[in-house]
Amino acid sequence: MLAWLSDRTTPLSHIVQAFNQTSLPGSATRAADCPFLVIDLEMTGLNAKQDHIVSLGWLPIRQHEVILNEARHYLVQAPVSVGQSATFHGLHDKDFDQAHDLTEVLTELLQHYAGYIFVAHHCQLDCRFLTVASQRIFGKAAKFSFIDTLNIELYRMQKQGIVMKKDALRLHQCLQRHKLPQSNQHHALADAYSCALLLLSQLKHSHADITLADLQLQSR
């Protein structure tokens, strides 16, 4: 990993600068024409300034199609033990012998998916960790544009007058409601894939010309 870093001739901050300067789809763009990147993170805790990313999974959606050959899943080296967080994500210290450096993983993410709208289920946490990590590693925070399948689902249910039960907006329950296959939860790539299926189902149940602005409004 250190050799990979020493071979770079471009300052790391330029990676974020290029990402931030890449144009995003306009708000009037049809969702069908938007490039999305669905992402999920597993962390050692919920505090982005103190805790650490231990795995990332992502896969893009283009033209309403999940691009499986671009799916990625990385375990990430953390400076501390995963500790009690292993009870949530199922990863233990022994699993990280061949883990990747977060600089390498984020560089791939930022260089390959500039101009994409990012997607996550309950995206605030993922966005916060990615923003803090990019600031720490590159000296400049990446500006991510996210839509949130949890909030879209909340919007749908409220519009239909559905009374929500406890935990009705968890990914597992959303998948059940949409009659989508269940996966091994708290595996970053499996959850990203489930989130991608959920977004496609949400779009299918919306009007054909739903725009990015519509999704952003529903994601608030």
C-alpha positions as CSV (number, residue, x, y, z in Angstrom):
1,M,0.0,0.0,0.0
2,L,2.8,2.4,0.9
3,A,4.5,1.7,-2.5
4,W,1.2,2.5,-4.2
5,L,1.1,5.9,-2.4
6,S,4.7,6.8,-3.1
7,D,4.3,6.1,-6.9
8,R,1.6,8.8,-7.2
9,T,2.6,12.0,-9.0
10,T,-0.7,13.8,-8.5
11,P,-1.3,15.4,-5.1
12,L,-4.0,13.4,-3.3
13,S,-6.1,16.6,-2.8
14,H,-6.5,16.8,-6.6
15,I,-8.5,13.5,-6.5
16,V,-11.2,15.2,-4.4
17,Q,-10.9,18.4,-6.4
18,A,-11.6,16.6,-9.7
19,F,-14.5,14.7,-8.0
20,N,-16.1,17.9,-6.7
21,Q,-15.7,19.7,-10.0
22,T,-17.4,17.0,-12.1
23,S,-20.9,18.0,-13.1
24,L,-23.9,16.1,-11.7
25,P,-27.1,15.4,-13.6
26,G,-29.4,18.4,-13.6
27,S,-32.5,18.3,-11.3
28,A,-34.8,18.0,-14.3
29,T,-33.0,14.8,-15.5
30,R,-35.2,11.8,-15.6
31,A,-34.2,9.2,-13.0
32,A,-33.9,6.6,-15.8
33,D,-31.1,8.7,-17.2
34,C,-29.2,9.3,-14.0
35,P,-26.1,7.3,-13.1
36,F,-26.5,6.1,-9.5
37,L,-23.9,4.5,-7.3
38,V,-25.5,2.4,-4.5
39,I,-23.1,2.1,-1.5
40,D,-23.1,0.6,2.0
41,L,-20.5,0.9,4.7
42,E,-19.8,-1.1,7.9
43,M,-18.1,0.8,10.7
44,T,-16.7,0.3,14.2
45,G,-19.3,2.7,15.6
46,L,-21.6,5.6,14.7
47,N,-19.3,8.6,15.4
48,A,-17.6,9.5,12.1
49,K,-14.9,11.5,13.9
50,Q,-13.9,8.7,16.3
51,D,-14.9,5.5,14.6
52,H,-13.6,3.8,11.4
53,I,-14.9,2.3,8.2
54,V,-14.1,-1.4,8.1
55,S,-15.8,-2.4,4.9
56,L,-17.4,-0.9,1.8
57,G,-19.6,-2.3,-0.9
58,W,-21.0,-0.6,-4.0
59,L,-22.5,-1.1,-7.4
60,P,-23.8,1.3,-10.0
61,I,-27.2,1.6,-11.6
62,R,-27.4,2.9,-15.2
63,Q,-30.5,3.0,-17.3
64,H,-32.5,1.2,-14.6
65,E,-30.0,-1.7,-14.7
66,V,-27.7,-2.9,-11.9
67,I,-24.2,-3.2,-13.3
68,L,-23.0,-6.3,-11.5
69,N,-19.6,-6.5,-13.2
70,E,-18.7,-3.2,-11.5
71,A,-19.8,-4.4,-8.0
72,R,-17.0,-4.0,-5.4
73,H,-16.5,-5.2,-1.9
74,Y,-13.5,-4.2,0.2
75,L,-12.4,-4.9,3.7
76,V,-10.5,-1.9,5.1
77,Q,-7.6,-1.8,7.5
78,A,-8.6,0.0,10.7
79,P,-6.1,1.4,13.2
80,V,-8.1,-0.2,16.1
81,S,-9.7,-3.5,16.9
82,V,-13.3,-3.9,15.6
83,G,-14.2,-4.7,19.2
84,Q,-17.9,-5.1,20.0
85,S,-18.9,-3.8,16.6
86,A,-18.3,-7.3,15.3
87,T,-21.7,-8.3,16.7
88,F,-23.3,-6.0,14.1
89,H,-21.2,-6.6,10.9
90,G,-19.8,-10.0,11.7
91,L,-16.2,-9.0,10.9
92,H,-13.5,-9.9,13.4
93,D,-9.9,-8.8,13.6
94,K,-8.6,-12.0,12.0
95,D,-10.6,-11.2,8.9
96,F,-8.5,-8.2,8.0
97,D,-5.1,-9.9,7.1
98,Q,-5.6,-9.0,3.4
99,A,-7.6,-5.8,4.0
100,H,-7.1,-2.7,1.8
101,D,-5.9,0.7,2.7
102,L,-8.8,3.2,2.8
103,T,-6.8,5.7,0.7
104,E,-6.7,3.2,-2.2
105,V,-10.4,2.3,-1.9
106,L,-11.6,5.9,-1.7
107,T,-9.3,6.9,-4.6
108,E,-11.0,4.2,-6.8
109,L,-14.4,5.4,-5.7
110,L,-13.8,9.0,-6.3
111,Q,-12.0,8.6,-9.7
112,H,-14.5,6.1,-11.2
113,Y,-17.8,7.5,-9.9
114,A,-17.5,11.3,-10.2
115,G,-20.7,12.7,-11.6
116,Y,-22.8,9.9,-10.0
117,I,-25.7,10.3,-7.6
118,F,-24.9,8.2,-4.5
119,V,-27.7,6.1,-3.0
120,A,-27.9,4.5,0.5
121,H,-30.5,3.3,3.0
122,H,-30.4,5.9,5.8
123,C,-27.7,7.7,3.9
124,Q,-26.8,10.3,6.5
125,L,-24.4,8.0,8.3
126,D,-22.7,6.7,5.1
127,C,-22.3,10.3,3.8
128,R,-20.9,11.6,7.1
129,F,-18.3,8.8,7.3
130,L,-17.2,9.3,3.6
131,T,-17.0,13.0,4.0
132,V,-14.9,12.8,7.2
133,A,-12.7,10.1,5.7
134,S,-12.0,12.1,2.5
135,Q,-11.1,15.2,4.5
136,R,-8.7,13.2,6.7
137,I,-7.1,11.3,3.9
138,F,-7.0,13.8,1.1
139,G,-7.0,17.1,3.0
140,K,-10.2,18.1,1.3
141,A,-13.8,16.9,1.8
142,A,-15.5,15.2,-1.1
143,K,-19.0,16.6,-1.8
144,F,-21.3,13.7,-2.2
145,S,-24.9,14.0,-3.5
146,F,-27.0,11.3,-1.9
147,I,-30.6,10.1,-2.2
148,D,-32.0,8.0,0.6
149,T,-34.2,4.9,-0.1
150,L,-35.4,5.0,3.6
151,N,-36.8,8.5,3.2
152,I,-38.2,7.7,-0.2
153,E,-40.0,4.7,1.3
154,L,-41.3,6.9,4.2
155,Y,-42.6,9.4,1.6
156,R,-44.4,6.5,-0.3
157,M,-46.0,5.1,2.8
158,Q,-47.2,8.5,4.0
159,K,-48.6,9.3,0.6
160,Q,-50.6,6.0,0.7
161,G,-51.8,6.7,4.2
162,I,-50.1,3.7,5.6
163,V,-49.6,3.7,9.4
164,M,-46.1,2.6,10.1
165,K,-45.2,0.0,12.7
166,K,-42.0,-0.1,14.6
167,D,-39.0,-0.8,12.4
168,A,-41.1,-0.5,9.2
169,L,-38.4,1.4,7.5
170,R,-35.5,-0.9,8.1
171,L,-34.0,-2.3,4.9
172,H,-35.2,-5.9,5.7
173,Q,-38.8,-4.7,6.2
174,C,-38.7,-2.5,3.1
175,L,-37.6,-5.5,1.0
176,Q,-40.4,-7.6,2.4
177,R,-42.9,-4.9,1.6
178,H,-41.7,-4.8,-2.0
179,K,-41.5,-8.6,-2.3
180,L,-37.8,-8.5,-2.9
181,P,-35.3,-11.2,-2.0
182,Q,-33.7,-11.0,1.4
183,S,-29.9,-11.1,1.8
184,N,-27.3,-11.5,4.5
185,Q,-27.7,-8.2,6.3
186,H,-24.7,-6.2,7.5
187,H,-22.6,-7.4,4.6
188,A,-21.7,-4.2,2.8
189,L,-22.1,-5.5,-0.8
190,A,-25.2,-7.6,0.0
191,D,-26.9,-4.6,1.6
192,A,-25.8,-2.3,-1.3
193,Y,-27.4,-4.8,-3.7
194,S,-30.6,-4.9,-1.7
195,C,-30.7,-1.2,-1.6
196,A,-30.3,-1.1,-5.4
197,L,-33.2,-3.5,-5.8
198,L,-35.3,-1.4,-3.5
199,L,-34.6,1.8,-5.4
200,L,-35.5,0.2,-8.7
201,S,-38.7,-1.1,-7.2
202,Q,-39.5,2.4,-5.8
203,L,-38.9,3.9,-9.3
204,K,-41.1,1.2,-10.8
205,H,-44.0,2.2,-8.6
206,S,-43.4,5.9,-9.4
207,H,-44.5,7.7,-12.6
208,A,-42.3,6.9,-15.7
209,D,-40.9,10.4,-15.9
210,I,-39.9,10.9,-12.3
211,T,-37.0,13.3,-12.1
212,L,-33.9,13.6,-10.0
213,A,-35.5,16.6,-8.3
214,D,-38.5,14.4,-7.4
215,L,-36.2,11.9,-5.8
216,Q,-34.3,14.5,-3.9
217,L,-37.5,16.0,-2.6
218,Q,-38.7,12.6,-1.4
219,S,-35.3,11.9,0.2
220,R,-35.4,14.9,2.5
